[in-house]
Amino acid sequence: MGEQYARNWKVAVGGGGKELDTAGLRIRFATQQQDSSTPHVLNLFITNPSRATIEVIREEYKKITLSAGYNSDIGALFSGEIIQVRSGRENVIDTYCHIMATASERPRNFGVVNKALAAGHTYRDRIDVAAKAFAEFGITVGHIDDLGNKKFPRNFICFGMAKDLLREVCEATGASWHIHNGKLNVLKNKNTLPDGAVVLNSDTGMVGLPEQTIQGVIVRCLLNYRIRPGTKLQINESSIQRAAFNPSVQGAGSNELLKDNNILGVAADGFYKALLVEHNGDTRGPNWYTEIVCVKADGGSSLALYNRGIRTEERD
């Protein structure tokens, strides 16, 4: 990453990508993005917007893209559809416009499949059926991991919700799926996106020290649009603050998980996989950060993963 100063951002709405005129206005935003099927969410606040600005974004399900970075080096943090626009007052002087958007709510909730696959089909064929259903909502195929060459000896009827078909395939192959900025991604639990590792240290924008928790390793850095769910991170092992045991917990509780290096251990090689990514910004305040919850890139897990049925091979 280049020099991280001189913040830059833009907000585009509508199918034509028309930019909102936010010059001189305060913009605050927060995104929540996971490597699971849960839709990504954007909350964006514009302080003291004009009535014309509010009307531009009033229509529901209009597309919105938020990009941010530094100088000319900016990239998309979030791309999705507006589900609510509301306005009000922060105080006696200032008004606001709040935009809430999701990245994959409609394809996830309304994408259906109805197709027969012949004997000899593979898991990838089933993924392609679901991807075709999502394509009706503007979702394209991003990165799909190799799910093996297993061929089914019988035909298979794909019928029902596309999300359920994806869930079944991912549970059978040890993977997870998510939609990020209009692209469907399917990643094996031990794999990361093939974009290369993002190095995080004090020279590249890391803020404070990473901390080990029962949910995974939490690290904070200056806002970086290159980090998204599934991204490979490189963090110096010696900089991670180990979690303290809770003496009030007895038996196989959080203490046992923290002691098990196969579960929440710190990666000796320094490579991690981003599970949860949150971008937070304030164009007139100090907040301009990316916060990540990550686990070992070679198959580490966390309580968050266990709660949704994802387990490492070492543990099983």
PyMOL commands that set and color helices and strands:
alter all, ss='L'
color gray80, all
select helices_A, chain A and resi 51-56+105-110+123-135+162-173+237-239+254-259+261-264+303-307
alter helices_A, ss='H'
color red, helices_A
select strands_A, chain A and resi 7-13+18-19+26-34+41-47+63-70+73-89+95-102+112-117+140-144+156-161+175-180+183-188+197-200+206-213+216-222+232-235+271-282+288-296
alter strands_A, ss='S'
color yellow, strands_A
deselect
rebuild
show_as cartoon
